[in-house]
Amino acid sequence: MIPIFAHLWFLYCLVWLVAGFAVVAWIARKLNWKPVPAWFVASPLRLLWLVPLTFVPQFFMVTTFGPDTAASPIPWPPMLAYYAVFFGFGALCHGQEAFEKKVGRLWPVSLLLAIPALLLGLHWFGLRGSLFFTSASNHLPDLLANHLLCTLFSVLYAWLMVFGFIGLFRRFFSSGNRRIRYVSDSSYWLYLVHLPPIMLLQIWMADWPWPGAVKVLGICAVSTAALLVIYEYAVRYTFIGAMLNGRKTRRDTGSPG
């Protein structure tokens, strides 16, 4: 795998998910499956099936907090299953009026609860990791208990953040805003090409006597600004932009839009 393409791993995963969705949709049409009831995706009780379903593939991931990544076009089955839960839930929600009206209304509560979920998950992640490097590493019950709790809270954190941010963006970004739309349109381009400039800037700034936090912010700001300029003048209104986000027409005023 060429290093500058390694960050595209999720596109490989997405190809598999879309292919699987196409198969399931074809079967659903052939068997005349009915849509799931609205409460199944719109009620807070959805966590009673989403959390256990996500817990299973997350249980097999032990190297990081949260889901693993993989640079291979052939995905690791637990990782693919993990993202398939989120992809599948999104598909079930499509066209559900109850989901559009109800989900995210309690976004402050979701985001607030996500904080202890994150802290508890990181706590047990640290305890789990320490068992690999101490004399207690042969104490399987402790290792398993810490892993189960780390898995549970990492899954809870993921879903609380999902529903919290759905509500947050509906609350503050649901109305038309050209600037927000512009940044949204550019995000795919930024994702595809951000790694090379960031790597070059890291090499260039590695020996600078600046605080690490300043370097991080500087690299993000410079790379984002440069890529947005390229997006405006060489991508957005070209065939590349049409492939990424659909055809755009430049405004006469010259302002982004």
C-alpha positions as CSV (number, residue, x, y, z in Angstrom):
1,M,0.0,0.0,0.0
2,I,1.4,3.4,-1.0
3,P,1.6,5.4,2.3
4,I,-0.1,8.5,0.9
5,F,-3.2,6.4,0.0
6,A,-3.4,4.6,3.3
7,H,-5.9,7.1,4.7
8,L,-8.4,6.1,2.0
9,W,-9.0,2.8,3.9
10,F,-12.6,3.9,4.7
11,L,-13.4,4.3,1.0
12,Y,-12.4,0.6,0.5
13,C,-14.7,-0.3,3.5
14,L,-17.5,1.9,2.0
15,V,-17.3,0.0,-1.3
16,W,-18.0,-3.3,0.5
17,L,-20.8,-1.7,2.6
18,V,-22.5,-0.3,-0.5
19,A,-22.2,-3.6,-2.3
20,G,-23.7,-5.4,0.7
21,F,-26.5,-2.9,0.9
22,A,-27.3,-3.4,-2.8
23,V,-27.7,-7.2,-2.2
24,V,-29.9,-6.7,0.9
25,A,-32.0,-4.1,-0.9
26,W,-32.5,-6.5,-3.8
27,I,-33.5,-9.3,-1.5
28,A,-35.9,-7.0,0.4
29,R,-37.6,-6.1,-2.9
30,K,-37.9,-9.7,-4.0
31,L,-39.3,-10.8,-0.6
32,N,-41.4,-7.7,-0.2
33,W,-40.0,-6.8,3.1
34,K,-41.9,-4.0,5.0
35,P,-40.1,-1.0,6.4
36,V,-39.2,-1.2,10.1
37,P,-41.7,0.5,12.4
38,A,-40.8,4.1,13.3
39,W,-40.3,3.5,17.0
40,F,-37.5,1.0,16.1
41,V,-35.2,3.8,15.0
42,A,-36.8,6.9,16.6
43,S,-37.4,5.8,20.1
44,P,-34.6,6.1,22.7
45,L,-35.1,2.3,23.1
46,R,-33.1,1.9,19.9
47,L,-30.0,1.9,22.1
48,L,-31.2,-1.4,23.5
49,W,-30.4,-3.1,20.1
50,L,-27.8,-0.7,18.7
51,V,-25.4,-1.0,21.6
52,P,-25.3,-4.8,21.8
53,L,-25.1,-5.1,18.0
54,T,-22.1,-2.7,18.0
55,F,-20.6,-4.3,21.1
56,V,-20.0,-7.6,19.3
57,P,-17.5,-6.5,16.6
58,Q,-16.0,-3.9,19.0
59,F,-15.1,-6.7,21.4
60,F,-12.6,-8.1,18.9
61,M,-10.7,-4.8,18.7
62,V,-8.1,-4.5,21.4
63,T,-5.3,-2.3,20.0
64,T,-7.1,1.1,20.2
65,F,-10.0,2.8,22.0
66,G,-12.9,2.5,19.7
67,P,-12.8,0.9,16.2
68,D,-9.7,-0.2,14.5
69,T,-8.6,0.9,11.0
70,A,-7.0,-1.2,8.2
71,A,-5.3,0.0,5.1
72,S,-6.0,-3.1,3.0
73,P,-8.7,-3.2,0.4
74,I,-9.8,-6.5,1.9
75,P,-11.4,-5.4,5.2
76,W,-11.0,-7.2,8.6
77,P,-14.5,-8.8,9.2
78,P,-15.0,-7.4,12.7
79,M,-14.1,-3.9,11.5
80,L,-16.4,-4.2,8.5
81,A,-19.2,-5.5,10.8
82,Y,-18.7,-2.5,13.1
83,Y,-19.2,0.1,10.4
84,A,-22.0,-2.0,8.9
85,V,-24.0,-1.4,12.0
86,F,-23.8,2.4,11.6
87,F,-24.3,2.2,7.8
88,G,-27.3,-0.2,8.2
89,F,-28.9,2.1,10.9
90,G,-28.6,5.0,8.6
91,A,-30.3,3.0,5.8
92,L,-33.1,2.1,8.1
93,C,-33.6,5.7,9.1
94,H,-33.8,7.0,5.5
95,G,-37.3,8.3,4.8
96,Q,-38.5,7.8,8.4
97,E,-40.4,10.9,9.3
98,A,-40.4,10.1,13.0
99,F,-36.6,9.9,12.9
100,E,-36.4,13.3,11.3
101,K,-38.7,14.8,13.9
102,K,-37.6,13.1,17.1
103,V,-34.0,12.0,17.0
104,G,-31.5,14.6,18.3
105,R,-34.0,16.6,20.3
106,L,-32.2,15.8,23.5
107,W,-28.8,16.5,22.0
108,P,-27.5,18.4,25.1
109,V,-28.2,15.3,27.2
110,S,-26.5,13.0,24.7
111,L,-23.4,15.1,24.5
112,L,-23.3,15.5,28.3
113,L,-23.6,11.8,28.9
114,A,-20.9,11.2,26.3
115,I,-18.3,12.8,28.5
116,P,-18.5,10.3,31.4
117,A,-18.8,7.5,28.8
118,L,-15.5,8.6,27.2
119,L,-13.7,9.1,30.5
120,L,-14.9,5.7,31.8
121,G,-14.0,4.0,28.6
122,L,-10.5,5.5,28.6
123,H,-10.1,4.5,32.2
124,W,-10.7,0.9,31.5
125,F,-8.7,1.1,28.3
126,G,-5.8,2.1,30.4
127,L,-6.3,-0.6,32.9
128,R,-6.7,-3.2,30.2
129,G,-3.5,-2.1,28.5
130,S,-1.5,-2.1,31.7
131,L,-2.2,-5.8,32.2
132,F,-0.2,-6.6,29.0
133,F,2.9,-5.1,30.6
134,T,2.7,-6.2,34.3
135,S,2.9,-9.4,36.3
136,A,-0.9,-9.4,36.3
137,S,-1.0,-10.1,32.6
138,N,-1.8,-13.7,33.3
139,H,-4.8,-12.7,35.3
140,L,-7.4,-13.4,32.7
141,P,-10.5,-12.4,34.7
142,D,-9.2,-8.9,35.3
143,L,-8.2,-8.6,31.6
144,L,-11.6,-9.7,30.4
145,A,-13.5,-7.5,32.8
146,N,-11.5,-4.4,31.8
147,H,-11.9,-5.2,28.2
148,L,-15.7,-5.8,28.5
149,L,-16.1,-2.4,30.3
150,C,-13.9,-0.6,27.8
151,T,-15.8,-2.1,25.0
152,L,-19.2,-1.1,26.5
153,F,-18.3,2.5,27.2
154,S,-16.6,3.0,23.9
155,V,-19.7,1.8,22.1
156,L,-22.0,4.0,24.3
157,Y,-19.7,7.0,23.6
158,A,-19.9,6.5,19.9
159,W,-23.7,6.4,19.8
160,L,-24.2,9.2,22.2
161,M,-21.9,11.4,20.1
162,V,-23.8,10.4,16.9
163,F,-27.2,11.4,18.2
164,G,-25.8,14.4,20.1
165,F,-24.2,15.8,16.9
166,I,-27.3,15.0,14.8
167,G,-29.3,17.2,17.2
168,L,-26.6,19.9,17.5
169,F,-26.3,20.3,13.7
170,R,-30.1,20.3,13.3
171,R,-30.3,23.0,15.9
172,F,-27.7,25.4,14.6
173,F,-27.0,24.4,11.0
174,S,-30.3,23.3,9.5
175,S,-31.0,26.6,7.8
176,G,-29.4,27.6,4.5
177,N,-25.9,29.0,4.9
178,R,-23.6,29.4,1.8
179,R,-20.4,29.3,3.9
180,I,-21.3,26.1,5.8
181,R,-22.4,24.5,2.5
182,Y,-19.1,25.5,0.9
183,V,-17.1,23.9,3.7
184,S,-19.3,20.8,3.5
185,D,-18.8,20.5,-0.3
186,S,-15.0,20.9,0.1
187,S,-14.8,18.2,2.9
188,Y,-14.5,15.3,0.4
189,W,-11.7,17.0,-1.4
190,L,-9.9,17.8,1.8
191,Y,-10.3,14.2,2.9
192,L,-8.9,12.8,-0.3
193,V,-5.7,15.0,-0.6
194,H,-4.9,16.2,2.9
195,L,-2.3,13.6,3.8
196,P,0.6,14.7,1.4
197,P,0.7,18.4,2.4
198,I,0.4,17.4,6.1
199,M,3.3,15.0,5.8
200,L,5.4,17.6,4.0
201,L,4.6,20.3,6.6
202,Q,5.5,17.9,9.4
203,I,8.9,17.1,7.9
204,W,9.5,20.8,7.3
205,M,8.5,21.9,10.8
206,A,9.9,18.9,12.7
207,D,13.0,20.7,14.1
208,W,11.3,24.1,14.7
209,P,11.6,25.1,18.4
210,W,7.9,25.7,18.7
211,P,5.4,24.0,21.1
212,G,3.8,20.9,19.7
213,A,0.3,22.3,20.0
214,V,1.3,25.4,18.0
215,K,2.8,23.1,15.3
216,V,-0.4,21.0,15.1
217,L,-2.6,24.1,14.8
218,G,-0.3,25.6,12.2
219,I,-0.1,22.5,10.1
220,C,-3.9,22.2,10.1
221,A,-4.5,25.8,9.3
222,V,-1.9,26.1,6.5
223,S,-2.8,22.8,4.8
224,T,-6.6,23.5,5.0
225,A,-6.2,27.0,3.7
226,A,-4.0,25.8,0.8
227,L,-6.3,23.0,-0.1
228,L,-9.4,25.3,0.0
229,V,-7.7,27.7,-2.5
230,I,-6.9,24.8,-4.8
231,Y,-10.5,23.6,-4.3
232,E,-11.9,27.0,-5.3
233,Y,-9.8,27.6,-8.4
234,A,-8.9,24.1,-9.7
235,V,-11.5,21.7,-8.4
236,R,-15.0,23.0,-7.5
237,Y,-16.1,24.1,-10.9
238,T,-14.2,21.4,-12.9
239,F,-15.0,17.9,-13.8
240,I,-13.3,16.8,-10.6
241,G,-15.7,18.8,-8.5
242,A,-18.6,17.5,-10.5
243,M,-17.5,13.9,-9.7
244,L,-17.1,14.7,-6.0
245,N,-20.2,16.8,-5.3
246,G,-22.1,17.4,-8.5
247,R,-21.8,20.2,-11.0
248,K,-21.4,23.7,-9.6
249,T,-21.9,27.1,-11.3
250,R,-19.7,30.0,-10.2
251,R,-21.6,33.0,-8.8
252,D,-21.4,36.3,-10.6
253,T,-20.6,38.0,-7.3
254,G,-17.4,36.0,-7.0
255,S,-18.3,34.9,-3.5
256,P,-18.1,31.2,-2.6
257,G,-21.4,29.4,-3.2
